[in-house]
Amino acid sequence: MYMVIILVLMSILAVIGTLHNKKTGNRFGFFVGGLFSLALIGVTGLALYDAFVGLQ
């Protein structure tokens, strides 16, 4: 369960970083950070689903 908490924190920080890149006008950083954020949010969602519902 502690790894799920770490994934949630990483997802939050990734989104904050992506929004910071957008605000400062860093187009390349926004694009790469956005892709990383989307992938990380997907993995985090799957981990949360597995932790609370369970995959069978």
mmCIF entry with sequence, helices, sheets and N, C-alpha, C, O atoms, coordinates in Angstrom:
data_MODEL
# 
_entry.id   MODEL 
# 
_entity.id                         1 
_entity.type                       polymer 
_entity.pdbx_number_of_molecules   1 
# 
_entity_poly.entity_id                      1 
_entity_poly.type                           'polypeptide(L)' 
_entity_poly.nstd_linkage                   no 
_entity_poly.nstd_monomer                   no 
_entity_poly.pdbx_seq_one_letter_code       MYMVIILVLMSILAVIGTLHNKKTGNRFGFFVGGLFSLALIGVTGLALYDAFVGLQ 
_entity_poly.pdbx_seq_one_letter_code_can   MYMVIILVLMSILAVIGTLHNKKTGNRFGFFVGGLFSLALIGVTGLALYDAFVGLQ 
_entity_poly.pdbx_strand_id                 A 
# 
loop_
_entity_poly_seq.entity_id 
_entity_poly_seq.num 
_entity_poly_seq.mon_id 
_entity_poly_seq.hetero 
1 1  MET n 
1 2  TYR n 
1 3  MET n 
1 4  VAL n 
1 5  ILE n 
1 6  ILE n 
1 7  LEU n 
1 8  VAL n 
1 9  LEU n 
1 10 MET n 
1 11 SER n 
1 12 ILE n 
1 13 LEU n 
1 14 ALA n 
1 15 VAL n 
1 16 ILE n 
1 17 GLY n 
1 18 THR n 
1 19 LEU n 
1 20 HIS n 
1 21 ASN n 
1 22 LYS n 
1 23 LYS n 
1 24 THR n 
1 25 GLY n 
1 26 ASN n 
1 27 ARG n 
1 28 PHE n 
1 29 GLY n 
1 30 PHE n 
1 31 PHE n 
1 32 VAL n 
1 33 GLY n 
1 34 GLY n 
1 35 LEU n 
1 36 PHE n 
1 37 SER n 
1 38 LEU n 
1 39 ALA n 
1 40 LEU n 
1 41 ILE n 
1 42 GLY n 
1 43 VAL n 
1 44 THR n 
1 45 GLY n 
1 46 LEU n 
1 47 ALA n 
1 48 LEU n 
1 49 TYR n 
1 50 ASP n 
1 51 ALA n 
1 52 PHE n 
1 53 VAL n 
1 54 GLY n 
1 55 LEU n 
1 56 GLN n 
# 
_struct_asym.id          A 
_struct_asym.entity_id   1 
# 
loop_
_struct_conf.conf_type_id 
_struct_conf.id 
_struct_conf.pdbx_PDB_helix_id 
_struct_conf.beg_label_comp_id 
_struct_conf.beg_label_asym_id 
_struct_conf.beg_label_seq_id 
_struct_conf.pdbx_beg_PDB_ins_code 
_struct_conf.end_label_comp_id 
_struct_conf.end_label_asym_id 
_struct_conf.end_label_seq_id 
_struct_conf.pdbx_end_PDB_ins_code 
_struct_conf.beg_auth_comp_id 
_struct_conf.beg_auth_asym_id 
_struct_conf.beg_auth_seq_id 
_struct_conf.end_auth_comp_id 
_struct_conf.end_auth_asym_id 
_struct_conf.end_auth_seq_id 
_struct_conf.pdbx_PDB_helix_class 
_struct_conf.details 
_struct_conf.pdbx_PDB_helix_length 
HELX_P HELX_P1 AA1 TYR A 2  ? THR A 24 ? TYR A 2  THR A 24 1 ? 23 
HELX_P HELX_P2 AA2 ARG A 27 ? PHE A 52 ? ARG A 27 PHE A 52 1 ? 26 
# 
_struct_conf_type.id          HELX_P 
_struct_conf_type.criteria    ? 
_struct_conf_type.reference   ? 
# 
loop_
_atom_site.group_PDB 
_atom_site.id 
_atom_site.type_symbol 
_atom_site.label_atom_id 
_atom_site.label_alt_id 
_atom_site.label_comp_id 
_atom_site.label_asym_id 
_atom_site.label_entity_id 
_atom_site.label_seq_id 
_atom_site.pdbx_PDB_ins_code 
_atom_site.Cartn_x 
_atom_site.Cartn_y 
_atom_site.Cartn_z 
_atom_site.occupancy 
_atom_site.B_iso_or_equiv 
_atom_site.pdbx_formal_charge 
_atom_site.auth_seq_id 
_atom_site.auth_comp_id 
_atom_site.auth_asym_id 
_atom_site.auth_atom_id 
_atom_site.pdbx_PDB_model_num 
ATOM 1   N N  . MET A 1 1  ? 0.826   -1.199  0.000   1.00 0.00 ? 1  MET A N  1 
ATOM 2   C CA . MET A 1 1  ? 0.000   0.000   0.000   1.00 0.00 ? 1  MET A CA 1 
ATOM 3   C C  . MET A 1 1  ? 0.867   1.259   0.000   1.00 0.00 ? 1  MET A C  1 
ATOM 4   O O  . MET A 1 1  ? 0.467   2.290   -0.539  1.00 0.00 ? 1  MET A O  1 
ATOM 5   N N  . TYR A 1 2  ? 2.047   1.175   0.600   1.00 0.00 ? 2  TYR A N  1 
ATOM 6   C CA . TYR A 1 2  ? 2.896   2.361   0.644   1.00 0.00 ? 2  TYR A CA 1 
ATOM 7   C C  . TYR A 1 2  ? 3.357   2.768   -0.746  1.00 0.00 ? 2  TYR A C  1 
ATOM 8   O O  . TYR A 1 2  ? 3.601   3.950   -0.992  1.00 0.00 ? 2  TYR A O  1 
ATOM 9   N N  . MET A 1 3  ? 3.482   1.807   -1.663  1.00 0.00 ? 3  MET A N  1 
ATOM 10  C CA . MET A 1 3  ? 3.898   2.148   -3.027  1.00 0.00 ? 3  MET A CA 1 
ATOM 11  C C  . MET A 1 3  ? 2.795   2.902   -3.758  1.00 0.00 ? 3  MET A C  1 
ATOM 12  O O  . MET A 1 3  ? 3.082   3.746   -4.607  1.00 0.00 ? 3  MET A O  1 
ATOM 13  N N  . VAL A 1 4  ? 1.541   2.611   -3.441  1.00 0.00 ? 4  VAL A N  1 
ATOM 14  C CA . VAL A 1 4  ? 0.426   3.338   -4.050  1.00 0.00 ? 4  VAL A CA 1 
ATOM 15  C C  . VAL A 1 4  ? 0.454   4.790   -3.590  1.00 0.00 ? 4  VAL A C  1 
ATOM 16  O O  . VAL A 1 4  ? 0.199   5.700   -4.378  1.00 0.00 ? 4  VAL A O  1 
ATOM 17  N N  . ILE A 1 5  ? 0.761   5.002   -2.332  1.00 0.00 ? 5  ILE A N  1 
ATOM 18  C CA . ILE A 1 5  ? 0.848   6.369   -1.804  1.00 0.00 ? 5  ILE A CA 1 
ATOM 19  C C  . ILE A 1 5  ? 1.968   7.129   -2.501  1.00 0.00 ? 5  ILE A C  1 
ATOM 20  O O  . ILE A 1 5  ? 1.808   8.304   -2.834  1.00 0.00 ? 5  ILE A O  1 
ATOM 21  N N  . ILE A 1 6  ? 3.092   6.473   -2.722  1.00 0.00 ? 6  ILE A N  1 
ATOM 22  C CA . ILE A 1 6  ? 4.205   7.105   -3.431  1.00 0.00 ? 6  ILE A CA 1 
ATOM 23  C C  . ILE A 1 6  ? 3.801   7.441   -4.864  1.00 0.00 ? 6  ILE A C  1 
ATOM 24  O O  . ILE A 1 6  ? 4.148   8.510   -5.367  1.00 0.00 ? 6  ILE A O  1 
ATOM 25  N N  . LEU A 1 7  ? 3.072   6.542   -5.526  1.00 0.00 ? 7  LEU A N  1 
ATOM 26  C CA . LEU A 1 7  ? 2.604   6.811   -6.886  1.00 0.00 ? 7  LEU A CA 1 
ATOM 27  C C  . LEU A 1 7  ? 1.653   8.000   -6.930  1.00 0.00 ? 7  LEU A C  1 
ATOM 28  O O  . LEU A 1 7  ? 1.719   8.812   -7.853  1.00 0.00 ? 7  LEU A O  1 
ATOM 29  N N  . VAL A 1 8  ? 0.774   8.110   -5.945  1.00 0.00 ? 8  VAL A N  1 
ATOM 30  C CA . VAL A 1 8  ? -0.157  9.243   -5.899  1.00 0.00 ? 8  VAL A CA 1 
ATOM 31  C C  . VAL A 1 8  ? 0.617   10.544  -5.729  1.00 0.00 ? 8  VAL A C  1 
ATOM 32  O O  . VAL A 1 8  ? 0.324   11.530  -6.406  1.00 0.00 ? 8  VAL A O  1 
ATOM 33  N N  . LEU A 1 9  ? 1.598   10.558  -4.838  1.00 0.00 ? 9  LEU A N  1 
ATOM 34  C CA . LEU A 1 9  ? 2.406   11.765  -4.643  1.00 0.00 ? 9  LEU A CA 1 
ATOM 35  C C  . LEU A 1 9  ? 3.186   12.122  -5.906  1.00 0.00 ? 9  LEU A C  1 
ATOM 36  O O  . LEU A 1 9  ? 3.288   13.295  -6.265  1.00 0.00 ? 9  LEU A O  1 
ATOM 37  N N  . MET A 1 10 ? 3.733   11.116  -6.575  1.00 0.00 ? 10 MET A N  1 
ATOM 38  C CA . MET A 1 10 ? 4.461   11.373  -7.824  1.00 0.00 ? 10 MET A CA 1 
ATOM 39  C C  . MET A 1 10 ? 3.533   11.931  -8.898  1.00 0.00 ? 10 MET A C  1 
ATOM 40  O O  . MET A 1 10 ? 3.929   12.810  -9.663  1.00 0.00 ? 10 MET A O  1 
ATOM 41  N N  . SER A 1 11 ? 2.311   11.431  -8.960  1.00 0.00 ? 11 SER A N  1 
ATOM 42  C CA . SER A 1 11 ? 1.352   11.931  -9.945  1.00 0.00 ? 11 SER A CA 1 
ATOM 43  C C  . SER A 1 11 ? 1.007   13.389  -9.681  1.00 0.00 ? 11 SER A C  1 
ATOM 44  O O  . SER A 1 11 ? 0.927   14.194  -10.609 1.00 0.00 ? 11 SER A O  1 
ATOM 45  N N  . ILE A 1 12 ? 0.805   13.718  -8.425  1.00 0.00 ? 12 ILE A N  1 
ATOM 46  C CA . ILE A 1 12 ? 0.495   15.106  -8.068  1.00 0.00 ? 12 ILE A CA 1 
ATOM 47  C C  . ILE A 1 12 ? 1.657   16.016  -8.440  1.00 0.00 ? 12 ILE A C  1 
ATOM 48  O O  . ILE A 1 12 ? 1.447   17.084  -9.015  1.00 0.00 ? 12 ILE A O  1 
ATOM 49  N N  . LEU A 1 13 ? 2.877   15.606  -8.118  1.00 0.00 ? 13 LEU A N  1 
ATOM 50  C CA . LEU A 1 13 ? 4.047   16.420  -8.452  1.00 0.00 ? 13 LEU A CA 1 
ATOM 51  C C  . LEU A 1 13 ? 4.247   16.534  -9.957  1.00 0.00 ? 13 LEU A C  1 
ATOM 52  O O  . LEU A 1 13 ? 4.679   17.580  -10.440 1.00 0.00 ? 13 LEU A O  1 
ATOM 53  N N  . ALA A 1 14 ? 3.942   15.481  -10.705 1.00 0.00 ? 14 ALA A N  1 
ATOM 54  C CA . ALA A 1 14 ? 4.076   15.525  -12.163 1.00 0.00 ? 14 ALA A CA 1 
ATOM 55  C C  . ALA A 1 14 ? 3.090   16.515  -12.768 1.00 0.00 ? 14 ALA A C  1 
ATOM 56  O O  . ALA A 1 14 ? 3.437   17.255  -13.689 1.00 0.00 ? 14 ALA A O  1 
ATOM 57  N N  . VAL A 1 15 ? 1.868   16.532  -12.257 1.00 0.00 ? 15 VAL A N  1 
ATOM 58  C CA . VAL A 1 15 ? 0.870   17.480  -12.764 1.00 0.00 ? 15 VAL A CA 1 
ATOM 59  C C  . VAL A 1 15 ? 1.269   18.905  -12.409 1.00 0.00 ? 15 VAL A C  1 
ATOM 60  O O  . VAL A 1 15 ? 1.119   19.810  -13.230 1.00 0.00 ? 15 VAL A O  1 
ATOM 61  N N  . ILE A 1 16 ? 1.771   19.119  -11.203 1.00 0.00 ? 16 ILE A N  1 
ATOM 62  C CA . ILE A 1 16 ? 2.224   20.454  -10.802 1.00 0.00 ? 16 ILE A CA 1 
ATOM 63  C C  . ILE A 1 16 ? 3.364   20.916  -11.704 1.00 0.00 ? 16 ILE A C  1 
ATOM 64  O O  . ILE A 1 16 ? 3.390   22.071  -12.128 1.00 0.00 ? 16 ILE A O  1 
ATOM 65  N N  . GLY A 1 17 ? 4.301   20.025  -11.997 1.00 0.00 ? 17 GLY A N  1 
ATOM 66  C CA . GLY A 1 17 ? 5.408   20.371  -12.886 1.00 0.00 ? 17 GLY A CA 1 
ATOM 67  C C  . GLY A 1 17 ? 4.947   20.679  -14.293 1.00 0.00 ? 17 GLY A C  1 
ATOM 68  O O  . GLY A 1 17 ? 5.460   21.602  -14.925 1.00 0.00 ? 17 GLY A O  1 
ATOM 69  N N  . THR A 1 18 ? 3.983   19.920  -14.794 1.00 0.00 ? 18 THR A N  1 
ATOM 70  C CA . THR A 1 18 ? 3.447   20.169  -16.132 1.00 0.00 ? 18 THR A CA 1 
ATOM 71  C C  . THR A 1 18 ? 2.755   21.523  -16.187 1.00 0.00 ? 18 THR A C  1 
ATOM 72  O O  . THR A 1 18 ? 2.931   22.274  -17.147 1.00 0.00 ? 18 THR A O  1 
ATOM 73  N N  . LEU A 1 19 ? 1.975   21.836  -15.168 1.00 0.00 ? 19 LEU A N  1 
ATOM 74  C CA . LEU A 1 19 ? 1.306   23.138  -15.136 1.00 0.00 ? 19 LEU A CA 1 
ATOM 75  C C  . LEU A 1 19 ? 2.309   24.280  -15.018 1.00 0.00 ? 19 LEU A C  1 
ATOM 76  O O  . LEU A 1 19 ? 2.098   25.355  -15.579 1.00 0.00 ? 19 LEU A O  1 
ATOM 77  N N  . HIS A 1 20 ? 3.396   24.049  -14.292 1.00 0.00 ? 20 HIS A N  1 
ATOM 78  C CA . HIS A 1 20 ? 4.448   25.065  -14.185 1.00 0.00 ? 20 HIS A CA 1 
ATOM 79  C C  . HIS A 1 20 ? 5.109   25.298  -15.544 1.00 0.00 ? 20 HIS A C  1 
ATOM 80  O O  . HIS A 1 20 ? 5.389   26.438  -15.913 1.00 0.00 ? 20 HIS A O  1 
ATOM 81  N N  . ASN A 1 21 ? 5.355   24.217  -16.284 1.00 0.00 ? 21 ASN A N  1 
ATOM 82  C CA . ASN A 1 21 ? 5.933   24.358  -17.621 1.00 0.00 ? 21 ASN A CA 1 
ATOM 83  C C  . ASN A 1 21 ? 5.000   25.129  -18.543 1.00 0.00 ? 21 ASN A C  1 
ATOM 84  O O  . ASN A 1 21 ? 5.454   25.933  -19.357 1.00 0.00 ? 21 ASN A O  1 
ATOM 85  N N  . LYS A 1 22 ? 3.711   24.890  -18.422 1.00 0.00 ? 22 LYS A N  1 
ATOM 86  C CA . LYS A 1 22 ? 2.751   25.615  -19.259 1.00 0.00 ? 22 LYS A CA 1 
ATOM 87  C C  . LYS A 1 22 ? 2.737   27.097  -18.889 1.00 0.00 ? 22 LYS A C  1 
ATOM 88  O O  . LYS A 1 22 ? 2.690   27.963  -19.763 1.00 0.00 ? 22 LYS A O  1 
ATOM 89  N N  . LYS A 1 23 ? 2.778   27.377  -17.590 1.00 0.00 ? 23 LYS A N  1 
ATOM 90  C CA . LYS A 1 23 ? 2.720   28.762  -17.125 1.00 0.00 ? 23 LYS A CA 1 
ATOM 91  C C  . LYS A 1 23 ? 3.954   29.552  -17.536 1.00 0.00 ? 23 LYS A C  1 
ATOM 92  O O  . LYS A 1 23 ? 3.853   30.738  -17.850 1.00 0.00 ? 23 LYS A O  1 
ATOM 93  N N  . THR A 1 24 ? 5.113   28.910  -17.538 1.00 0.00 ? 24 THR A N  1 
ATOM 94  C CA . THR A 1 24 ? 6.351   29.607  -17.883 1.00 0.00 ? 24 THR A CA 1 
ATOM 95  C C  . THR A 1 24 ? 6.628   29.615  -19.376 1.00 0.00 ? 24 THR A C  1 
ATOM 96  O O  . THR A 1 24 ? 7.603   30.224  -19.819 1.00 0.00 ? 24 THR A O  1 
ATOM 97  N N  . GLY A 1 25 ? 5.784   28.946  -20.161 1.00 0.00 ? 25 GLY A N  1 
ATOM 98  C CA . GLY A 1 25 ? 5.945   28.975  -21.610 1.00 0.00 ? 25 GLY A CA 1 
ATOM 99  C C  . GLY A 1 25 ? 6.938   27.971  -22.153 1.00 0.00 ? 25 GLY A C  1 
ATOM 100 O O  . GLY A 1 25 ? 7.386   28.103  -23.292 1.00 0.00 ? 25 GLY A O  1 
ATOM 101 N N  . ASN A 1 26 ? 7.290   26.980  -21.373 1.00 0.00 ? 26 ASN A N  1 
ATOM 102 C CA . ASN A 1 26 ? 8.219   25.946  -21.813 1.00 0.00 ? 26 ASN A CA 1 
ATOM 103 C C  . ASN A 1 26 ? 7.427   24.890  -22.591 1.00 0.00 ? 26 ASN A C  1 
ATOM 104 O O  . ASN A 1 26 ? 6.907   23.939  -22.008 1.00 0.00 ? 26 ASN A O  1 
ATOM 105 N N  . ARG A 1 27 ? 7.342   25.068  -23.910 1.00 0.00 ? 27 ARG A N  1 
ATOM 106 C CA . ARG A 1 27 ? 6.485   24.213  -24.734 1.00 0.00 ? 27 ARG A CA 1 
ATOM 107 C C  . ARG A 1 27 ? 6.972   22.763  -24.760 1.00 0.00 ? 27 ARG A C  1 
ATOM 108 O O  . ARG A 1 27 ? 6.179   21.832  -24.620 1.00 0.00 ? 27 ARG A O  1 
ATOM 109 N N  . PHE A 1 28 ? 8.278   22.582  -24.939 1.00 0.00 ? 28 PHE A N  1 
ATOM 110 C CA . PHE A 1 28 ? 8.819   21.214  -24.976 1.00 0.00 ? 28 PHE A CA 1 
ATOM 111 C C  . PHE A 1 28 ? 8.638   20.519  -23.625 1.00 0.00 ? 28 PHE A C  1 
ATOM 112 O O  . PHE A 1 28 ? 8.235   19.357  -23.572 1.00 0.00 ? 28 PHE A O  1 
ATOM 113 N N  . GLY A 1 29 ? 8.934   21.226  -22.541 1.00 0.00 ? 29 GLY A N  1 
ATOM 114 C CA . GLY A 1 29 ? 8.760   20.654  -21.207 1.00 0.00 ? 29 GLY A CA 1 
ATOM 115 C C  . GLY A 1 29 ? 7.310   20.334  -20.911 1.00 0.00 ? 29 GLY A C  1 
ATOM 116 O O  . GLY A 1 29 ? 7.008   19.342  -20.249 1.00 0.00 ? 29 GLY A O  1 
ATOM 117 N N  . PHE A 1 30 ? 6.406   21.181  -21.406 1.00 0.00 ? 30 PHE A N  1 
ATOM 118 C CA . PHE A 1 30 ? 4.982   20.937  -21.218 1.00 0.00 ? 30 PHE A CA 1 
ATOM 119 C C  . PHE A 1 30 ? 4.553   19.678  -21.960 1.00 0.00 ? 30 PHE A C  1 
ATOM 120 O O  . PHE A 1 30 ? 3.777   18.879  -21.436 1.00 0.00 ? 30 PHE A O  1 
ATOM 121 N N  . PHE A 1 31 ? 5.058   19.499  -23.188 1.00 0.00 ? 31 PHE A N  1 
ATOM 122 C CA . PHE A 1 31 ? 4.698   18.322  -23.985 1.00 0.00 ? 31 PHE A CA 1 
ATOM 123 C C  . PHE A 1 31 ? 5.231   17.039  -23.351 1.00 0.00 ? 31 PHE A C  1 
ATOM 124 O O  . PHE A 1 31 ? 4.487   16.077  -23.165 1.00 0.00 ? 31 PHE A O  1 
ATOM 125 N N  . VAL A 1 32 ? 6.513   17.030  -23.024 1.00 0.00 ? 32 VAL A N  1 
ATOM 126 C CA . VAL A 1 32 ? 7.121   15.828  -22.434 1.00 0.00 ? 32 VAL A CA 1 
ATOM 127 C C  . VAL A 1 32 ? 6.545   15.564  -21.040 1.00 0.00 ? 32 VAL A C  1 
ATOM 128 O O  . VAL A 1 32 ? 6.238   14.422  -20.699 1.00 0.00 ? 32 VAL A O  1 
ATOM 129 N N  . GLY A 1 33 ? 6.399   16.613  -20.245 1.00 0.00 ? 33 GLY A N  1 
ATOM 130 C CA . GLY A 1 33 ? 5.823   16.451  -18.913 1.00 0.00 ? 33 GLY A CA 1 
ATOM 131 C C  . GLY A 1 33 ? 4.379   16.000  -18.959 1.00 0.00 ? 33 GLY A C  1 
ATOM 132 O O  . GLY A 1 33 ? 3.935   15.225  -18.113 1.00 0.00 ? 33 GLY A O  1 
ATOM 133 N N  . GLY A 1 34 ? 3.644   16.488  -19.952 1.00 0.00 ? 34 GLY A N  1 
ATOM 134 C CA . GLY A 1 34 ? 2.258   16.067  -20.103 1.00 0.00 ? 34 GLY A CA 1 
ATOM 135 C C  . GLY A 1 34 ? 2.142   14.594  -20.445 1.00 0.00 ? 34 GLY A C  1 
ATOM 136 O O  . GLY A 1 34 ? 1.287   13.891  -19.906 1.00 0.00 ? 34 GLY A O  1 
ATOM 137 N N  . LEU A 1 35 ? 3.008   14.122  -21.346 1.00 0.00 ? 35 LEU A N  1 
ATOM 138 C CA . LEU A 1 35 ? 2.999   12.692  -21.676 1.00 0.00 ? 35 LEU A CA 1 
ATOM 139 C C  . LEU A 1 35 ? 3.372   11.847  -20.462 1.00 0.00 ? 35 LEU A C  1 
ATOM 140 O O  . LEU A 1 35 ? 2.756   10.815  -20.200 1.00 0.00 ? 35 LEU A O  1 
ATOM 141 N N  . PHE A 1 36 ? 4.390   12.296  -19.721 1.00 0.00 ? 36 PHE A N  1 
ATOM 142 C CA . PHE A 1 36 ? 4.798   11.578  -18.512 1.00 0.00 ? 36 PHE A CA 1 
ATOM 143 C C  . PHE A 1 36 ? 3.668   11.570  -17.484 1.00 0.00 ? 36 PHE A C  1 
ATOM 144 O O  . PHE A 1 36 ? 3.401   10.551  -16.848 1.00 0.00 ? 36 PHE A O  1 
ATOM 145 N N  . SER A 1 37 ? 3.007   12.721  -17.332 1.00 0.00 ? 37 SER A N  1 
ATOM 146 C CA . SER A 1 37 ? 1.909   12.808  -16.368 1.00 0.00 ? 37 SER A CA 1 
ATOM 147 C C  . SER A 1 37 ? 0.769   11.873  -16.746 1.00 0.00 ? 37 SER A C  1 
ATOM 148 O O  . SER A 1 37 ? 0.214   11.190  -15.885 1.00 0.00 ? 37 SER A O  1 
ATOM 149 N N  . LEU A 1 38 ? 0.416   11.839  -18.029 1.00 0.00 ? 38 LEU A N  1 
ATOM 150 C CA . LEU A 1 38 ? -0.669  10.954  -18.463 1.00 0.00 ? 38 LEU A CA 1 
ATOM 151 C C  . LEU A 1 38 ? -0.336  9.487   -18.205 1.00 0.00 ? 38 LEU A C  1 
ATOM 152 O O  . LEU A 1 38 ? -1.175  8.726   -17.724 1.00 0.00 ? 38 LEU A O  1 
ATOM 153 N N  . ALA A 1 39 ? 0.887   9.102   -18.526 1.00 0.00 ? 39 ALA A N  1 
ATOM 154 C CA . ALA A 1 39 ? 1.294   7.713   -18.291 1.00 0.00 ? 39 ALA A CA 1 
ATOM 155 C C  . ALA A 1 39 ? 1.296   7.391   -16.798 1.00 0.00 ? 39 ALA A C  1 
ATOM 156 O O  . ALA A 1 39 ? 0.847   6.322   -16.385 1.00 0.00 ? 39 ALA A O  1 
ATOM 157 N N  . LEU A 1 40 ? 1.801   8.316   -16.002 1.00 0.00 ? 40 LEU A N  1 
ATOM 158 C CA . LEU A 1 40 ? 1.883   8.088   -14.560 1.00 0.00 ? 40 LEU A CA 1 
ATOM 159 C C  . LEU A 1 40 ? 0.497   8.045   -13.928 1.00 0.00 ? 40 LEU A C  1 
ATOM 160 O O  . LEU A 1 40 ? 0.258   7.248   -13.021 1.00 0.00 ? 40 LEU A O  1 
ATOM 161 N N  . ILE A 1 41 ? -0.413  8.886   -14.394 1.00 0.00 ? 41 ILE A N  1 
ATOM 162 C CA . ILE A 1 41 ? -1.778  8.870   -13.869 1.00 0.00 ? 41 ILE A CA 1 
ATOM 163 C C  . ILE A 1 41 ? -2.466  7.553   -14.235 1.00 0.00 ? 41 ILE A C  1 
ATOM 164 O O  . ILE A 1 41 ? -3.227  7.006   -13.437 1.00 0.00 ? 41 ILE A O  1 
ATOM 165 N N  . GLY A 1 42 ? -2.200  7.045   -15.438 1.00 0.00 ? 42 GLY A N  1 
ATOM 166 C CA . GLY A 1 42 ? -2.768  5.754   -15.822 1.00 0.00 ? 42 GLY A CA 1 
ATOM 167 C C  . GLY A 1 42 ? -2.280  4.622   -14.939 1.00 0.00 ? 42 GLY A C  1 
ATOM 168 O O  . GLY A 1 42 ? -3.070  3.785   -14.501 1.00 0.00 ? 42 GLY A O  1 
ATOM 169 N N  . VAL A 1 43 ? -0.987  4.592   -14.677 1.00 0.00 ? 43 VAL A N  1 
ATOM 170 C CA . VAL A 1 43 ? -0.419  3.549   -13.813 1.00 0.00 ? 43 VAL A CA 1 
ATOM 171 C C  . VAL A 1 43 ? -0.938  3.701   -12.389 1.00 0.00 ? 43 VAL A C  1 
ATOM 172 O O  . VAL A 1 43 ? -1.225  2.707   -11.722 1.00 0.00 ? 43 VAL A O  1 
ATOM 173 N N  . THR A 1 44 ? -1.059  4.938   -11.923 1.00 0.00 ? 44 THR A N  1 
ATOM 174 C CA . THR A 1 44 ? -1.566  5.177   -10.573 1.00 0.00 ? 44 THR A CA 1 
ATOM 175 C C  . THR A 1 44 ? -3.018  4.742   -10.452 1.00 0.00 ? 44 THR A C  1 
ATOM 176 O O  . THR A 1 44 ? -3.413  4.149   -9.448  1.00 0.00 ? 44 THR A O  1 
ATOM 177 N N  . GLY A 1 45 ? -3.813  5.039   -11.476 1.00 0.00 ? 45 GLY A N  1 
ATOM 178 C CA . GLY A 1 45 ? -5.211  4.603   -11.465 1.00 0.00 ? 45 GLY A CA 1 
ATOM 179 C C  . GLY A 1 45 ? -5.336  3.092   -11.418 1.00 0.00 ? 45 GLY A C  1 
ATOM 180 O O  . GLY A 1 45 ? -6.171  2.556   -10.690 1.00 0.00 ? 45 GLY A O  1 
ATOM 181 N N  . LEU A 1 46 ? -4.511  2.407   -12.189 1.00 0.00 ? 46 LEU A N  1 
ATOM 182 C CA . LEU A 1 46 ? -4.519  0.945   -12.174 1.00 0.00 ? 46 LEU A CA 1 
ATOM 183 C C  . LEU A 1 46 ? -4.087  0.408   -10.807 1.00 0.00 ? 46 LEU A C  1 
ATOM 184 O O  . LEU A 1 46 ? -4.656  -0.564  -10.311 1.00 0.00 ? 46 LEU A O  1 
ATOM 185 N N  . ALA A 1 47 ? -3.083  1.040   -10.203 1.00 0.00 ? 47 ALA A N  1 
ATOM 186 C CA . ALA A 1 47 ? -2.620  0.604   -8.881  1.00 0.00 ? 47 ALA A CA 1 
ATOM 187 C C  . ALA A 1 47 ? -3.684  0.850   -7.813  1.00 0.00 ? 47 ALA A C  1 
ATOM 188 O O  . ALA A 1 47 ? -3.873  0.023   -6.921  1.00 0.00 ? 47 ALA A O  1 
ATOM 189 N N  . LEU A 1 48 ? -4.380  1.989   -7.902  1.00 0.00 ? 48 LEU A N  1 
ATOM 190 C CA . LEU A 1 48 ? -5.454  2.261   -6.947  1.00 0.00 ? 48 LEU A CA 1 
ATOM 191 C C  . LEU A 1 48 ? -6.594  1.263   -7.110  1.00 0.00 ? 48 LEU A C  1 
ATOM 192 O O  . LEU A 1 48 ? -7.147  0.778   -6.123  1.00 0.00 ? 48 LEU A O  1 
ATOM 193 N N  . TYR A 1 49 ? -6.940  0.960   -8.346  1.00 0.00 ? 49 TYR A N  1 
ATOM 194 C CA . TYR A 1 49 ? -7.988  -0.033  -8.597  1.00 0.00 ? 49 TYR A CA 1 
ATOM 195 C C  . TYR A 1 49 ? -7.585  -1.394  -8.038  1.00 0.00 ? 49 TYR A C  1 
ATOM 196 O O  . TYR A 1 49 ? -8.398  -2.089  -7.429  1.00 0.00 ? 49 TYR A O  1 
ATOM 197 N N  . ASP A 1 50 ? -6.340  -1.763  -8.246  1.00 0.00 ? 50 ASP A N  1 
ATOM 198 C CA . ASP A 1 50 ? -5.852  -3.044  -7.742  1.00 0.00 ? 50 ASP A CA 1 
ATOM 199 C C  . ASP A 1 50 ? -5.843  -3.066  -6.218  1.00 0.00 ? 50 ASP A C  1 
ATOM 200 O O  . ASP A 1 50 ? -6.142  -4.094  -5.611  1.00 0.00 ? 50 ASP A O  1 
ATOM 201 N N  . ALA A 1 51 ? -5.504  -1.944  -5.601  1.00 0.00 ? 51 ALA A N  1 
ATOM 202 C CA . ALA A 1 51 ? -5.417  -1.902  -4.142  1.00 0.00 ? 51 ALA A CA 1 
ATOM 203 C C  . ALA A 1 51 ? -6.794  -1.978  -3.482  1.00 0.00 ? 51 ALA A C  1 
ATOM 204 O O  . ALA A 1 51 ? -6.951  -2.623  -2.446  1.00 0.00 ? 51 ALA A O  1 
ATOM 205 N N  . PHE A 1 52 ? -7.788  -1.325  -4.079  1.00 0.00 ? 52 PHE A N  1 
ATOM 206 C CA . PHE A 1 52 ? -9.090  -1.252  -3.421  1.00 0.00 ? 52 PHE A CA 1 
ATOM 207 C C  . PHE A 1 52 ? -10.093 -2.280  -3.937  1.00 0.00 ? 52 PHE A C  1 
ATOM 208 O O  . PHE A 1 52 ? -10.900 -2.786  -3.158  1.00 0.00 ? 52 PHE A O  1 
ATOM 209 N N  . VAL A 1 53 ? -10.062 -2.599  -5.219  1.00 0.00 ? 53 VAL A N  1 
ATOM 210 C CA . VAL A 1 53 ? -11.016 -3.551  -5.783  1.00 0.00 ? 53 VAL A CA 1 
ATOM 211 C C  . VAL A 1 53 ? -10.361 -4.907  -5.980  1.00 0.00 ? 53 VAL A C  1 
ATOM 212 O O  . VAL A 1 53 ? -10.918 -5.940  -5.611  1.00 0.00 ? 53 VAL A O  1 
ATOM 213 N N  . GLY A 1 54 ? -9.183  -4.891  -6.559  1.00 0.00 ? 54 GLY A N  1 
ATOM 214 C CA . GLY A 1 54 ? -8.451  -6.130  -6.796  1.00 0.00 ? 54 GLY A CA 1 
ATOM 215 C C  . GLY A 1 54 ? -8.605  -6.616  -8.220  1.00 0.00 ? 54 GLY A C  1 
ATOM 216 O O  . GLY A 1 54 ? -9.711  -6.645  -8.762  1.00 0.00 ? 54 GLY A O  1 
ATOM 217 N N  . LEU A 1 55 ? -7.506  -6.991  -8.816  1.00 0.00 ? 55 LEU A N  1 
ATOM 218 C CA . LEU A 1 55 ? -7.511  -7.557  -10.160 1.00 0.00 ? 55 LEU A CA 1 
ATOM 219 C C  . LEU A 1 55 ? -7.515  -9.072  -10.046 1.00 0.00 ? 55 LEU A C  1 
ATOM 220 O O  . LEU A 1 55 ? -6.795  -9.648  -9.230  1.00 0.00 ? 55 LEU A O  1 
ATOM 221 N N  . GLN A 1 56 ? -8.332  -9.712  -10.874 1.00 0.00 ? 56 GLN A N  1 
ATOM 222 C CA . GLN A 1 56 ? -8.392  -11.173 -10.806 1.00 0.00 ? 56 GLN A CA 1 
ATOM 223 C C  . GLN A 1 56 ? -8.172  -11.782 -12.154 1.00 0.00 ? 56 GLN A C  1 
ATOM 224 O O  . GLN A 1 56 ? -8.188  -13.006 -12.289 1.00 0.00 ? 56 GLN A O  1 
# 
